[in-house]
Amino acid sequence: MGEVDIDASDNSASIDTITASVRIPSLEGSSASTYAMVGTTVSVQANLTNIGNAMDDGIIVKGMYSSSPPNAGIVAFFSTGIGSTSKPTNEAVEIMLAPNQYTHLTMDLILPHDLMLNTRIVVSFEVIAGMNEEQQPYQLSYDALIIVDQQRKLSGELSEPSGLIHATGVGVPLFVNLSSTSSQTEMVMLQVDAPDDWQIVCNGVLVGDEGQNLSFEAGHLTPQLTDVPCTLHRMAGPLEEKVSFSVTSIDGQITWEDAQVFTFAERANDDVSMNIEVIAGGMAGVLAFTLLLTVLLRKRNAAPIFEEDETKEFVPEITQAGPPVSNGPPVSQGTEGNVIETTTTMPTEVPHPPLPDGGLPAGWTMEQWKHYGDQYLNRLEGQA
């Protein structure tokens, strides 16, 4: 204590130790469970690290998966590092890791479109590596659960074709029957590919190049159905052609399409139609003229009969009232003829108006009084 070290060169000391090789693996994953959608790809990854101080060239890894319910359509790809090729599943693969080196164990699964909703998939990684104090290898495992709880499904069909030849200018009715079982609301676009000069109307609206929007509520519990009524019209163009229908979601993830062939018959020539219309119009005109002529002739035939009767009744009176045309006998014969006429008409059952106090008006016959007496009396009353 307090003294000076005269020789500092003999103050160093060294200790030699022998350290054994340590090889210890570590396996960790980011999440124990994940969620996926039917018809998509899902990945599970775990990190394998050699935390020892020596290289481990005998690491054995295995990747496996199982589903409930089972589905043979699931496609799996197992890899042991970035850039590595795909390895078989359920088979042991040997890899090497330097001290503190790590790699990614990855299982990629392609889920089929027919996979049932709520399918459970378990992905497992098993690792055998390193050596513990008992000179036994470490056995590590990592499990991840995949719950398939989402799906986007849209199906459809066209109404059965009639197989008929349709008339041009007459609409052809058909239906586009759609069904959505997606677990989310779907916004889709209905589009129709038809020849030029053919038109199609759906839901009462002409379907143009921009298509027609449709929407469905979530249908994974209760399928959402809709029947789209359409009418196909041919204005011109080909008589037979295929018409294609397609329905695509707004994001393009789901789509459906179908097609049908329609056949039309050419309508009659416009000139022939015009001639038929002209002939029909002419016949209608002739018929109208004939009817008018018949009415006029009937009126004309009825008028002379009245005048003839009236002349026949008035002529004897005029002859009687005027000066005698000849000597007594002819006038007497005319008067007697008049009396005979009057006598002949008296037995008729037709009633006559009451005669005026002065008897028949001058120039009247009894036959005239029977028919026109009421008018004469009414005129007298009006003058009074």
Sequence and secondary structure as in RCSB ss.txt:
>XXXX:A:sequence
MGEVDIDASDNSASIDTITASVRIPSLEGSSASTYAMVGTTVSVQANLTNIGNAMDDGIIVKGMYSSSPPNAGIV
AFFSTGIGSTSKPTNEAVEIMLAPNQYTHLTMDLILPHDLMLNTRIVVSFEVIAGMNEEQQPYQLSYDALIIVDQ
QRKLSGELSEPSGLIHATGVGVPLFVNLSSTSSQTEMVMLQVDAPDDWQIVCNGVLVGDEGQNLSFEAGHLTPQL
TDVPCTLHRMAGPLEEKVSFSVTSIDGQITWEDAQVFTFAERANDDVSMNIEVIAGGMAGVLAFTLLLTVLLRKR
NAAPIFEEDETKEFVPEITQAGPPVSNGPPVSQGTEGNVIETTTTMPTEVPHPPLPDGGLPAGWTMEQWKHYGDQ
YLNRLEGQA
>XXXX:A:secstr
     S GGG              EEEEES SEEEEETTSEEEEEEEEEE SSS EEEEEEEEEEEEES  TT E
EEEESSTT   B TTS EEEEE TT EEEEEEEEE  TT  TTEEEEEEEEEEES  TTS  EEEEEEEEEEEEE
   EEEEE      EEETTS EEEEEEEEE  SS EEEEEEEE  TTEEEEETTEE  TT EEEEE   SSS EE
EEEEEEEEE SS SEEEEEEEEEETTSS EEEEEEEEEEE    HHHHHHHHHHHHHHHHHHHHHHHHHHHHHHH
HHHHHHHHHHHHHHHHHHHHHS  SSSHHHHHHHHHHHHHHHHHHTT         TT S TT  HHHHHHHHHH
HHHHHHHH 
